[in-house]
């Protein structure tokens, strides 16, 4: 099955190309590229504003893409907001919620957050005067949820990653949500890394707002999603203003449209949304039990292979339970950028650096960043073996 899946990705066909950087940018299958090209050829028009034939096609394509995202998230379409990416979605969530926050309020986030999830809250806390607290990570890179006393009666928002882009560790969102909802706090989840590994149900997890990145779920760049509970979206204010999100404007009196339109000011990313819809429709039709088994097998082989290489330290869980196929590691005496350069020369694409997660790096005692190998449904055993072989050679060179 994996061979058949891999054949759908034009960028993975060149011999000797081993792409292990999917946590940063997943590759797209041809069907997604074709969906975008077809839309641009046959229905390139602004949406919800025209009566001509191409405008009607654009409306149908854009609304259909929202339906596709909704099905992937087990949600009604009116709970799906299109954004320019996951970063934009997380900023939208933070800015809308922060409108009601001020001195005396608390937002709880975690040491495991990507900067896209963390920085909006840091900046808004400085501007609005509310307090920011962080749940710690343990020695294995997982969130330490043994003591949730930080989520107290002053807490208004809990913002957490569903899965770390560094360690691959999957967070216990239901446990966090239970603690947050007990004190009336809203739960915002960064789902950028989790969404590429199968359909989701944010409401069942206990999330109130959930962000997804298009280019990480095999879709185009420049598109993301913020899902929100209908009852929460109905009371949140828009934070970007422009065309397409108002009904009436008269002498300063503005009548905002209902969600999701009130949060989609201006011309939306129509073609990327169409591509995202095509990607998620395709993902929903796959055998996720078999894919997850395959990803776990490859992750286990990678972890076993790293364990016997000199000076290697895995940053995150060294076992398969509750983790994604995202493996970060350091090599004593070797800078991750030097390693990634040498691996690239051998056709192995990985990423070296802090992965936009500086607080997590500090918490794990990592100064120069890590080397990260991130697998996806199209990865195969040859990719993992190529990485391990190239890494062994690179270590010899650098040492």
C-alpha positions in Angstrom: 0.0 0.0 0.0 2.8 2.4 0.9 4.4 1.9 -2.5 1.1 2.8 -4.2 0.7 5.9 -2.0 4.3 7.1 -2.7 3.7 6.8 -6.4 1.1 9.6 -6.1 3.7 12.1 -5.1 5.7 13.5 -8.1 8.3 15.1 -6.0 9.3 11.8 -4.4 10.0 10.0 -7.7 13.6 11.0 -8.4 16.0 8.1 -7.5 18.0 8.7 -4.4 15.7 11.3 -2.9 14.9 10.6 0.7 12.6 13.2 2.1 12.4 13.2 5.9 11.3 16.8 6.5 7.5 16.4 6.5 7.0 18.1 9.8 8.1 21.3 8.2 6.5 20.8 4.8 4.7 17.7 3.6 4.8 16.9 -0.1 1.6 17.1 -2.1 0.1 14.3 -4.3 -0.6 15.0 -7.9 -4.4 15.1 -7.3 -4.0 18.2 -5.1 -1.9 20.0 -7.7 -4.5 19.1 -10.3 -7.4 20.3 -8.2 -5.7 23.7 -7.8 -4.8 24.0 -11.5 -8.3 23.0 -12.5 -9.8 25.6 -10.3 -7.5 28.3 -11.5 -8.3 27.4 -15.1 -12.1 27.0 -14.8 -13.2 29.0 -11.8 -10.8 31.7 -10.9 -13.1 34.4 -9.5 -13.9 36.1 -6.2 -16.3 34.3 -4.0 -19.7 35.2 -2.7 -19.7 38.4 -4.7 -20.6 37.6 -8.3 -23.4 36.1 -10.4 -21.4 35.1 -13.5 -20.6 31.5 -14.4 -17.0 31.5 -13.1 -18.0 33.2 -9.8 -20.7 30.6 -9.3 -18.1 27.8 -9.9 -15.8 29.6 -7.4 -18.6 29.7 -4.8 -19.2 26.0 -5.2 -15.5 25.1 -5.0 -14.8 27.2 -2.0 -17.9 26.1 -0.1 -17.2 22.6 -1.1 -13.7 22.9 0.4 -15.2 24.1 3.7 -17.4 21.0 3.7 -14.3 18.8 3.1 -12.5 20.3 6.0 -15.6 20.0 8.2 -15.9 16.3 7.4 -12.2 15.7 8.2 -12.8 17.4 11.6 -16.2 15.8 12.3 -17.7 19.2 12.5 -20.4 21.3 10.8 -19.1 23.6 8.1 -20.1 26.8 9.9 -17.5 26.0 12.5 -14.6 26.0 10.0 -12.7 29.3 9.4 -10.2 29.5 6.5 -7.0 31.5 7.3 -3.7 32.1 5.6 -2.1 29.3 7.6 -1.8 27.7 11.0 0.1 30.7 12.4 -2.7 33.0 11.2 -5.3 30.7 12.8 -3.5 30.7 16.2 -3.0 34.5 16.0 -6.7 34.9 15.2 -7.7 32.7 18.2 -5.4 34.5 20.6 -6.3 38.0 19.5 -10.1 37.3 19.6 -9.9 35.7 23.0 -7.6 38.4 24.4 -10.2 41.1 23.7 -11.8 40.1 26.9 -8.6 39.6 29.0 -6.8 42.0 31.3 -5.0 42.4 34.6 -6.0 39.6 37.0 -6.6 37.1 34.2 -4.3 34.2 33.4 -3.4 32.3 30.2 -1.8 28.9 30.7 0.4 27.6 27.9 3.3 25.0 27.8 7.0 24.7 27.4 6.3 22.4 24.4 4.8 25.1 22.2 5.9 26.1 18.7 6.5 29.9 18.5 3.3 30.3 16.5 1.3 29.1 19.5 3.4 30.9 22.1 4.5 34.3 20.7 0.9 35.6 20.3 0.2 35.1 23.9 3.5 36.6 25.0 2.9 39.8 23.0 -0.8 40.0 24.1 0.1 39.5 27.7 2.5 42.5 27.5 -0.2 44.6 25.8 -3.2 43.6 27.9 -1.6 43.0 31.3 -2.8 39.5 31.9 -0.4 36.8 33.4 1.1 34.0 31.4 2.0 30.7 32.9 3.6 27.6 31.3 3.1 23.9 32.1 6.5 22.1 32.1 7.8 19.2 30.1 9.4 16.2 31.7 12.7 14.6 30.9 11.2 12.6 28.0 9.9 15.7 26.3 6.2 15.1 27.2 4.1 17.6 29.0 4.2 17.0 32.8 0.5 17.0 33.7 0.9 15.6 37.2 0.2 19.0 38.7 -2.4 21.1 37.0 -2.7 23.7 39.8 -1.6 26.4 37.3 -5.1 26.0 35.8 -6.9 27.8 38.6 -9.9 30.1 39.0 -8.1 33.0 37.4 -7.3 31.0 34.2 -9.2 32.1 31.2 -7.4 30.2 28.4 -5.3 27.1 28.1 -3.2 26.9 24.9 -1.4 23.7 24.1 0.1 21.7 21.2 -1.6 18.5 20.3 1.7 17.0 19.3 5.2 18.5 19.5 7.0 19.4 16.3 10.3 18.5 18.1 9.7 15.4 20.2 6.7 13.9 18.4 5.0 13.5 21.8 1.2 13.6 21.7 -0.3 15.6 24.5 -3.2 14.5 26.7 -5.6 17.1 25.4 -8.7 15.6 27.1 -7.0 15.8 30.5 -6.0 19.4 29.9 -9.5 20.2 28.7 -11.2 18.7 31.7 -9.0 20.8 34.0 -9.6 24.0 31.9 -13.4 23.6 31.6 -13.7 22.9 35.3 -12.7 26.6 35.9 -14.5 27.9 32.8 -11.3 28.4 30.6 -11.2 28.1 26.8 -8.9 25.4 25.3 -6.9 26.4 22.2 -5.1 23.5 20.5 -2.3 23.7 17.9 -3.0 20.7 15.7 -0.4 21.4 13.0 1.5 18.2 13.6 -1.4 15.9 14.5 -3.6 16.6 11.5 -1.3 14.9 8.9 -1.8 11.6 10.7 -5.5 11.1 10.2 -9.0 12.6 10.6 -9.7 14.4 13.9 -12.6 15.2 16.2 -11.5 18.4 18.1 -14.9 18.6 20.0 -14.5 15.0 21.3 -11.0 15.9 22.5 -12.4 18.8 24.5 -10.9 21.5 22.4 -12.8 24.8 21.9 -10.5 26.1 19.1 -8.3 23.9 17.0 -5.8 25.1 14.4 -4.6 23.1 11.3 -1.9 23.9 8.7 -2.6 23.2 5.0 1.0 22.5 3.9 1.5 19.9 6.6 -1.6 17.9 5.6 -0.3 17.4 2.0 -2.1 20.5 0.8 -1.0 23.9 -0.7 0.9 26.6 1.2 -0.9 29.8 2.2 -3.9 28.0 3.7 -4.9 27.0 7.3 -8.0 26.4 9.3 -9.3 27.5 12.7 -12.1 25.3 13.9 -14.2 26.6 16.8 -17.3 25.5 18.7 -20.2 27.3 17.2 -21.3 28.7 20.6 -17.8 30.2 21.2 -17.4 31.7 17.7 -20.8 33.4 18.0 -19.5 35.5 20.8 -15.9 36.2 19.7 -15.2 39.5 17.9 -13.5 39.7 14.5 -9.9 41.0 14.6 -9.5 41.7 10.9 -11.9 44.0 9.1 -12.7 44.4 5.5 -15.0 43.2 2.7 -17.0 40.1 2.9 -17.5 40.0 6.7 -20.2 42.6 7.2 -23.9 43.0 6.3 -24.5 46.7 7.0 -22.2 49.7 7.6 -23.7 53.0 8.4 -22.0 56.0 10.2 -19.8 53.7 12.3 -22.5 51.1 13.0 -21.3 47.8 11.7 -23.4 44.6 11.4 -21.0 41.7 11.3 -22.0 38.5 9.5 -22.3 35.3 11.4 -19.3 32.9 11.7 -17.4 31.8 9.8 -17.7 34.8 7.4 -17.1 37.4 10.1 -13.6 36.0 10.5 -12.7 35.9 6.8 -12.3 39.5 5.8 -11.2 40.3 2.3 -10.6 37.9 -0.6 -9.9 34.5 0.9 -7.3 32.0 -0.3 -9.7 30.3 -2.6 -7.4 28.1 -4.7 -5.4 27.0 -1.7 -8.6 26.1 0.1 -9.7 24.0 -2.9 -6.4 22.2 -2.8 -6.7 21.7 0.9 -10.2 20.2 0.5 -8.9 17.8 -2.1 -6.1 16.7 0.2 -8.4 16.1 3.1 -11.0 14.2 1.0 -8.1 12.0 -0.1 -6.9 11.5 3.4 -10.3 10.5 4.7 -10.4 7.6 2.2 -7.2 6.0 3.4 -6.6 3.0 5.6 -5.3 4.8 8.7 -4.9 1.7 10.8 -2.4 0.4 8.2 -0.7 3.7 7.8 -0.2 4.2 11.6 1.2 0.7 11.8 3.6 1.5 9.0 4.7 4.8 10.5 5.2 3.1 13.9 7.3 0.4 12.3 9.6 3.0 10.6 9.8 5.1 13.8 10.8 2.0 15.8 13.5 1.2 13.3 14.8 4.8 13.3 14.9 4.8 17.1 16.7 1.5 17.2 19.2 2.6 14.6 20.0 5.9 16.5 20.5 4.0 19.7 23.6 2.3 18.5 25.3 5.3 16.9 28.0 7.0 19.0 27.0 10.2 20.9 23.4 10.2 19.8 20.8 11.5 22.3 17.1 11.4 21.3 15.2 14.4 22.4 11.8 13.1 23.3 10.3 9.6 23.9 12.4 6.7 22.9 9.4 4.4 22.8 6.4 4.3 20.4 3.4 4.9 22.7 1.6 8.2 22.2 4.1 9.7 19.7 4.2 10.7 16.1 7.0 9.7 13.6 8.9 12.9 14.4 12.3 12.1 15.9 14.7 14.8 17.1 18.2 14.1 18.3 21.6 15.5 19.0 25.1 14.1 18.3 27.8 15.0 20.8 30.5 17.1 19.1 28.5 17.7 15.9 26.5 20.8 15.1 23.0 19.9 13.7 23.5 22.3 10.8 26.7 20.5 9.8 25.0 17.2 10.0 22.0 18.3 8.0 24.4 19.7 5.3 26.3 16.4 5.1 23.1 14.4 4.9 21.7 16.6 2.2 24.8 15.8 0.1 23.8 12.2 0.4 20.2 12.8 -0.7 18.7 12.8 2.8 16.5 15.7 3.6 16.2 16.5 7.3 16.1 19.7 9.4 18.6 21.1 11.8 17.9 23.9 14.3 15.6 24.9 17.1 12.5 24.2 15.1 10.8 27.4 16.3 10.6 26.0 19.8 13.3 27.8 21.9 11.6 27.3 25.3 11.4 23.6 24.7 15.1 23.5 23.7 16.0 25.2 26.9 13.8 22.9 28.9 15.5 19.8 27.4 19.0 21.3 27.9 19.7 21.7 24.2 21.8 24.7 23.2 22.5 24.4 19.5 19.3 22.8 18.4 18.6 19.3 17.1 18.6 17.3 13.9 15.0 16.3 13.2 13.8 13.5 11.0 10.0 13.6 10.3 8.2 10.8 8.5 4.9 10.7 6.8 2.5 8.2 5.1 4.7 8.1 2.0 8.0 7.4 3.9 9.5 3.9 3.4 12.2 1.7 4.9 14.7 2.9 2.3 14.4 6.5 3.6 15.2 5.4 7.2 18.1 3.2 6.1 19.5 6.0 4.0 19.3 8.4 6.9 21.0 6.0 9.3 23.8 5.1 6.8 24.4 8.8 5.9 24.4 9.8 9.6 27.0 7.2 10.5 29.2 8.5 7.7 28.6 12.1 8.7 29.5 11.5 12.3 32.8 10.0 11.2 33.6 13.0 9.1 32.8 15.5 11.8 34.6 13.7 14.5 
